Amino acid sequence: ISANCMQHGVIASVVNAFKTKCMFNVVYKPRMQFEGKDFSEKRYDGTIIGVNDMSPHWKDSEW
């Protein structure tokens, strides 16, 4: 699977979580580690508690 295809799958999953107000997880694990920096696996999770227009410039935008 190409990186592009995987990104589309991740985006589709997040969009679905927003639409259904479900919990989702994001896991980030870079392939290359840089000298002197700690790039260990990072995890983020959360619960969608609402969807609002945050900017008048993007009224009714799904993003």
N, C-alpha and C positions, 0 to 999 in steps of 0.2 A: 504494500500500500504506500502510495506516495505521501509526502508531507502535506501536499495540498488537499488530498482526499481526507486525510486525518483531520486537518483543520476544519474542513466543511462538516465533518461528523461531530466535532466538538461544538462548533457554532450551532448546529442544528439541535444538539442536546441542550445547550444553554437556552436557546430560544424556546424550546419546548418546556423547560423548567419555568421560564418566565410566564409563559401562557397558562400553564396549569398551576402556577404558584407552588411548585414542588421544591424540595431541597435538592441541591446538587453539589458535587465536589469537583475541584480542579486540582490536578496533580502536575507539577512542573519538575522535570528531571532532565537537566541539560546533559548532552552526551560528552561534552568536552569540559574538563576542569582547568581553571587557570591557576597558575602558580601564585601562592600567597593568598588566595581567596577561598572561602568556604562556600562552595556551590552545591551543597548537599540537597537532597530531595526536599522540595517545599510543597506543602499542602495547604489549600485554602478551601473552606467550605462555608456554607451559609444557607439561610432560609429566605426565600422571597416573601416579604410581608406586604408588598404593595408595588404597584407600577404607576408612575406619575410622569407628567411632562415636566422635566427639570429645567428646560430652557425655552423661552418664547421663540427662539430662532428655529427650533425643531419641533413645532407643534404637531401633535398626533403622530410622531415618529415612533416606530417600533424599536428603535435603537436609542 
